[in-house]
């Protein structure tokens, strides 16, 4: 089988690696163009590009697959199937019709739930007990194509979007290996998605990370996990951004004012913050311009922090 693989972030790398390990002929790897990154604003290659070059694969980085010359180049690879994993572009119909076996997409949700840009973060944010991966056939819509298979895993109480994405990347790669040969042999029937059950996710922006202490502690705990690593949850202290890296709701018999910092006597969290319902225990923070530290370390270095009221 001649495969064109399309992917960009770390999530896609295990699927590419498994295709190679299992003898598939990956004739080209498509990924997003290099983007500026870091404080130096230097051009950086995507994780998929780095992995592909290490394996000696041909890498293509089109700005758009809607351009006629891009479609012609892709057709020249004569793929039997296209495998897509978080590529970052919607494939036009002119591309979808090229391979005889279509374009298979690895999407990190249990479709039709959580279509769109942030399915893993949304599963944590809304308090789901399970997350999953769907292998589907791409059509013209946004994650609307028929599903070939799904696999699910439990969400740990401490999972962040980062940790859960890494787990789902492995699950997705394994599911792809199970689905691809069966699909080509005609052993699988694509199942249309139930549009009534469909939900859509948003792309998170930096401002989404600012903490509103009037929300319940349980919800804020999920939010801290869901927005880790991007965009991160934060508040402000002495005119600087204070990032809340790790936090959990903690039981307390005290009534604590919203936004008030209280020292906690026992448990993992050295201090907590009053919320609209309960106290959010803080385990790890990072003050703007400083390294990340435990909450206990932060308290030792910021003597006047306890008792203050945080904005929001």
C-alpha positions, 0 to 999 in steps of 0.5 A, spaced: 500 500 500 502 506 498 500 511 503 501 519 504 501 521 511 498 528 513 500 530 520 503 536 524 503 535 532 506 530 537 499 527 537 500 524 529 508 522 530 506 515 533 501 513 527 506 515 522 511 511 526 507 505 526 505 505 519 513 505 518 514 499 523 508 495 520 511 495 512 507 500 509 510 504 503 509 511 506 511 515 499 510 522 502 509 526 509 505 532 508 505 537 514 504 544 516 510 549 513 515 551 518 513 556 523 516 561 528 516 559 535 520 561 541 523 567 544 528 568 538 522 567 533 526 562 529 523 558 524 521 551 527 519 544 524 513 540 526 514 534 530 512 530 524 517 533 519 522 532 524 520 524 525 519 524 517 526 526 516 529 522 521 526 516 517 528 519 510 521 520 508 519 525 503 516 531 506 511 536 503 509 543 506 504 546 502 501 553 504 494 550 501 492 544 498 486 547 495 491 550 489 491 546 483 499 545 483 498 542 490 493 537 488 497 535 482 503 534 486 499 529 491 496 525 485 503 524 482 504 520 489 499 515 487 497 514 494 492 508 495 490 511 501 491 518 505 492 517 513 490 524 516 492 525 524 491 533 526 494 535 519 491 542 520 488 543 514 481 541 511 482 537 505 478 539 499 474 534 495 479 534 489 484 531 494 479 526 497 477 523 490 485 521 489 486 515 493 482 509 491 481 507 499 479 515 501 482 519 506 482 516 513 482 521 519 485 519 526 480 524 531 481 524 538 474 524 540 468 519 541 465 522 534 460 525 533 462 528 540 467 534 540 468 535 533 473 541 532 479 544 534 480 542 542 476 535 543 481 533 548 481 539 552 473 539 552 473 532 554 476 534 561 473 541 561 466 538 561 468 532 566 467 526 562 470 520 565 472 517 558 476 520 552 477 516 545 479 516 538 475 515 532 478 513 525 473 516 520 473 517 513 474 524 511 468 528 507 467 536 506 465 537 513 469 538 519 469 531 522 463 529 519 465 523 515 462 516 517 466 512 522 470 506 521 472 504 529 472 508 535 476 506 542 476 509 549 480 510 555 478 512 562 480 519 564 485 520 570 483 525 575 490 528 574 490 528 567 491 534 563 490 535 556 498 534 555 498 527 558 491 525 555 493 527 548 499 523 549 495 517 551 490 518 545 496 518 540 498 511 542 491 509 542 490 512 535 496 509 532 494 502 534 487 503 532 489 505 525 493 499 524 487 495 526 482 499 521 487 500 515 487 493 513 480 491 514 478 497 511 482 496 504 479 488 504 472 491 505 471 488 512 468 494 515 462 498 513 462 506 515 457 508 520 454 515 519 455 520 525 448 521 528 448 529 527 443 530 533 448 527 538 454 532 535 457 537 539 463 542 537 469 545 540 472 552 540 479 553 539 482 556 546 485 563 546 490 566 551 485 570 554 481 563 556 486 562 561 484 567 566 481 565 572 474 567 574 474 565 582 467 566 582 466 559 578 466 553 583 472 549 585 471 543 581 470 546 575 476 550 576 480 544 577 478 541 571 479 548 567 486 548 570 487 541 567 484 542 561 488 548 559 495 545 560 499 546 556 495 551 552 493 556 554 494 555 561 490 558 567 493 564 570 491 570 575 495 576 577 499 577 583 503 584 584 502 586 577 505 580 574 501 574 571 501 568 576 500 561 572 496 556 576 500 549 573 496 544 578 490 545 582 485 540 585 479 542 589 480 540 597 475 539 602 474 544 607 469 546 613 471 554 612 467 559 609 473 562 604 471 569 601 472 568 593 479 569 591 482 569 598 488 566 599 488 561 605 494 557 608 492 549 608 495 545 614 495 538 610 495 535 604 498 536 597 496 543 597 500 548 601 495 554 600 488 554 597 484 560 594 476 561 595 472 560 589 464 561 588 463 554 591 469 551 595 476 552 595 481 550 590 488 547 593 494 549 589 500 545 588 504 548 583 505 555 580 509 559 576 510 567 577 511 571 571 519 571 569 520 565 574 521 558 574 515 553 576 515 551 583 511 548 588 506 552 592 510 551 598 516 554 595 512 559 593 509 561 600 516 561 603 518 566 597 512 570 598 511 571 605 505 577 604 501 572 599 497 568 604 491 572 606 491 576 599 485 577 595 486 575 588 483 578 582 477 575 578 
